[in-house]
Amino acid sequence: PLQMVLLGLLEPMFYWLNTYLLIYKVEAIDVGGGMTIHLFGAVFGLIVTGFVSNKATLDHKDAGSGYHNDIFSFAGTLFLWMMWPSFNAALAREGTGEFRALTNTFLSLTASTISAFLVSRLLNPAKWKFDAMHIQNSTLAGGVAMGVAADLYITPGGSMACGFVIGGVSVLGYLYLTPWLNKRGFQDVCGIANLHGMPGLLGSVAAIFICLAAKTNKDKYSGAYSAYFPRGDDQAIHQLYGILLTIVIAIVGGVVAGMLLKMAGMLNPVIPEKYFNDSAFFHIPSDYYLVTEFVEEKRDSIELVQTRSPVMTPRNNWSHLN
């Protein structure tokens, strides 16, 4: 709990520092928080995990989900999918800007959903089966990718192409990047690098090219070109400055927070057996261990059946566990 309190105090401080410098000093555009929220949060969080992860957490038997958790989380994915266009349009210019933000985000989400399902099935090690983690997260990557430039003139084909690419890249991240990070001590439990980090970065880079293209399409902004691009024809280079600034502040903030969290963890250390276990800090119900033991038995039996007959075994939501 002390570590969570420290994190809750420190991260907003660096977040607002980055937002102030990015928006008011660098004057980069970021209508939906693609840089200030998604890219910053992903980099900051990954750096912090490097300080609080260890061998016991990486290989812990409870570091996973369950069937009922995965099914229930689909409701969250559905609501996020429906609401994401309004997230990106909330701060857009009234009228055309709002319409562009809603439309571009919706089209990008649609395309990322298609590519997420496609890549998940084609490349999943479980032989042409969908993975719940990919569907829960990578289908939303298109919304993150539109976070920087959702209200700009992109064209429907451009926003769909962006969403389609980032949806597939996000799934590839879960398949290859997450295991690679885990081996190097960065335990990305929820896959923030794949849903927020890479989509936020690629969306930020795409915004640079959109700004460059806008110089020859000023008529598309109905006389409000300077309102959309506060740095005018130099907006593209300031977008690059914004990306670099965000990454630097996130890394510095993550190091500071990670060091303090690591020291705080030494004051009241948790034994490895209690990692990912509510009983370490909460009063638990009488059936807690009964339920957890039942889930572990089901997982063990599923893994045993998969080992004996991997082709005939129905797909289950434990497949993303090592």
Secondary structure, 3 states (H helix, E strand, C coil): CHHHHHHHHHHHHHHHHHHHHHHHHHCCCCCCCHHHHHHHHHHHHHHHHHHHCCHHHHCCCCCCCCHHHHHHHHHHHHHHHHHHHHHHHCCCCCCHHHHHHHHHHHHHHHHHHHHHHHHHHHHCCCCCCCCHHHHHHHHHHHHHHCCCCCCCCCCHHHHHHHHHHHHHHHHHHHHHHHHHHHHCCCCCCCCHHHHHHHHHHHHHHHHHHHHHHHCCCHHHHCCCHHHHCCCHHHHHHHHHHHHHHHHHHHHHHHHHHHHHHHHHHHHCCCCHHHCCCHHHCCCCCCCHHHHHHHHHHHHHHHHHHHHHCCCCCCCCCCCCCC
